[in-house]
């Protein structure tokens, strides 16, 4: 077979999502986003450690001399359980979005990118159809507008 040119390589969003489901941060590693992967793993570890600490304080409340009422440790335990879930889901979704946007800056025309981003910054709708009408179907492809919309939501929506 033919060797694939590096400039044409893309990351598969499904694979990124599967890796993210397999282990927190693995989807980011697949996408080459090592700093994000480290951040997600670190947040998961911190949330888990806080979960365990508050769980243990709640379970052993009668044997410990603690400053808060017992139910407060239950509330804190539950809060960190939710944080573990949020970080996990965020990691999966972030990996999928990054896979969609892999090599985006290298393949997207800079002038088109700036013009479409400016449109989404100024408009009150995120409709691709409205963007196609406003920007012109003869100038911009639907795929370009959809990709820039994803990039816009990813960068400015967080």
C-alpha positions as CSV (number, residue, x, y, z in Angstrom):
1,X,0.0,0.0,0.0
2,X,0.8,3.6,-0.1
3,X,2.4,5.4,2.8
4,X,0.0,8.0,4.3
5,X,1.4,11.6,4.2
6,X,1.7,13.1,7.7
7,X,-0.2,16.1,6.7
8,X,-3.2,13.9,5.9
9,X,-3.2,12.0,9.2
10,X,-6.3,12.6,11.3
11,X,-7.3,11.3,14.7
12,X,-10.5,9.2,15.0
13,X,-13.0,10.8,17.4
14,X,-14.5,7.4,18.3
15,X,-11.0,6.0,19.2
16,X,-10.3,9.1,21.3
17,X,-13.6,8.6,23.1
18,X,-13.0,4.9,23.7
19,X,-9.5,5.6,25.1
20,X,-11.0,8.4,27.3
21,X,-13.6,5.9,28.6
22,X,-10.9,3.3,29.2
23,X,-8.8,5.6,31.5
24,X,-9.0,9.3,32.3
25,X,-6.6,11.2,30.2
26,X,-6.0,8.4,27.7
27,X,-8.0,10.1,25.0
28,X,-5.8,13.2,25.4
29,X,-2.7,11.1,25.1
30,X,-4.1,9.5,21.9
31,X,-4.5,13.1,20.6
32,X,-1.0,14.2,21.6
33,X,-2.3,16.6,24.3
34,X,0.0,15.4,27.1
35,X,-0.5,18.5,29.3
36,X,-4.3,18.1,29.2
37,X,-3.9,14.4,30.0
38,X,-1.7,15.2,33.0
39,X,-4.2,17.8,34.2
40,X,-7.2,15.4,33.9
41,X,-5.4,12.6,35.7
42,X,-4.3,15.0,38.4
43,X,-7.8,16.3,38.9
44,X,-9.1,12.7,39.1
45,X,-6.5,11.8,41.7
46,X,-7.2,14.9,43.8
47,X,-10.9,14.4,43.7
48,X,-10.5,10.7,44.6
49,X,-8.2,11.5,47.5
50,X,-10.7,14.1,48.9
51,X,-13.5,11.6,48.4
52,X,-11.6,8.9,50.4
53,X,-10.6,11.4,53.1
54,X,-14.2,12.6,53.6
55,X,-15.6,9.1,53.4
56,X,-13.2,7.9,56.1
57,X,-14.0,10.9,58.3
58,X,-17.7,10.2,57.9
59,X,-17.4,6.5,58.7
60,X,-15.1,7.0,61.7
61,X,-16.6,10.2,63.0
62,X,-17.2,8.9,66.5
63,X,-13.5,7.8,66.9
64,X,-12.1,11.1,65.6
65,X,-12.0,14.6,66.9
66,X,-13.2,16.6,63.9
67,X,-14.3,20.2,63.6
68,X,-17.3,19.7,61.4
69,X,-20.6,18.0,62.0
70,X,-20.8,14.5,60.7
71,X,-23.3,15.2,57.8
72,X,-20.9,17.8,56.4
73,X,-18.3,15.0,55.7
74,X,-21.1,13.1,53.9
75,X,-21.9,16.1,51.8
76,X,-18.2,16.7,51.0
77,X,-17.8,13.0,50.1
78,X,-20.7,13.2,47.7
79,X,-19.4,16.5,46.2
80,X,-16.1,14.9,45.3
81,X,-17.8,11.8,43.9
82,X,-19.6,14.2,41.5
83,X,-16.4,15.9,40.7
84,X,-14.8,12.6,39.8
85,X,-17.7,12.0,37.4
86,X,-17.6,15.5,35.9
87,X,-13.8,15.3,35.3
88,X,-14.2,11.8,33.7
89,X,-17.0,12.9,31.4
90,X,-15.2,16.2,30.5
91,X,-12.1,14.1,29.6
92,X,-14.0,11.9,27.3
93,X,-15.8,14.8,25.6
94,X,-12.6,16.9,25.3
95,X,-10.8,14.0,23.7
96,X,-13.6,13.6,21.1
97,X,-13.6,17.3,20.3
98,X,-9.8,17.5,20.1
99,X,-9.8,14.5,17.7
100,X,-12.3,16.4,15.5
101,X,-10.0,19.4,15.5
102,X,-6.7,17.5,15.1
103,X,-4.5,19.4,12.5
104,X,-7.3,21.9,12.2
105,X,-5.0,25.0,12.2
106,X,-2.8,23.4,9.6
107,X,-5.5,22.6,7.1
108,X,-7.9,25.6,7.6
109,X,-7.4,28.7,5.5
110,X,-6.4,31.4,7.9
111,X,-8.6,34.1,6.3
112,X,-11.7,31.9,6.3
113,X,-11.0,30.9,9.9
114,X,-10.9,34.5,11.1
115,X,-14.0,35.5,9.1
116,X,-16.1,32.6,10.4
117,X,-14.9,33.1,14.0
118,X,-15.7,36.8,13.8
119,X,-19.2,35.9,12.6
120,X,-19.8,33.5,15.5
121,X,-18.4,36.0,18.0
122,X,-20.9,38.7,16.8
123,X,-24.0,36.7,16.1
124,X,-26.5,35.5,18.7
125,X,-27.2,32.1,17.0
126,X,-24.9,29.2,16.5
127,X,-26.9,27.9,13.5
128,X,-24.8,26.5,10.6
129,X,-27.6,27.3,8.2
130,X,-27.8,30.9,9.3
131,X,-24.0,31.2,9.0
132,X,-24.1,29.7,5.5
133,X,-26.7,32.3,4.4
134,X,-24.8,35.2,6.0
135,X,-21.3,34.2,4.9
136,X,-22.2,32.9,1.5
137,X,-22.4,29.3,0.4
138,X,-20.3,30.0,-2.6
139,X,-17.4,31.3,-0.5
140,X,-17.4,28.9,2.5
141,X,-18.2,25.2,2.6
142,X,-20.6,23.7,5.1
143,X,-17.8,21.6,6.5
144,X,-15.6,24.7,7.1
145,X,-18.4,26.4,9.0
146,X,-19.2,23.3,11.0
147,X,-15.5,22.8,12.0
148,X,-15.0,26.5,12.9
149,X,-18.3,26.3,14.9
150,X,-16.9,23.4,16.9
151,X,-13.7,25.2,17.5
152,X,-15.5,28.3,18.5
153,X,-17.7,26.5,21.0
154,X,-14.6,24.6,22.3
155,X,-12.5,27.7,22.8
156,X,-15.1,30.4,23.8
157,X,-17.8,28.2,25.4
158,X,-15.5,26.9,28.2
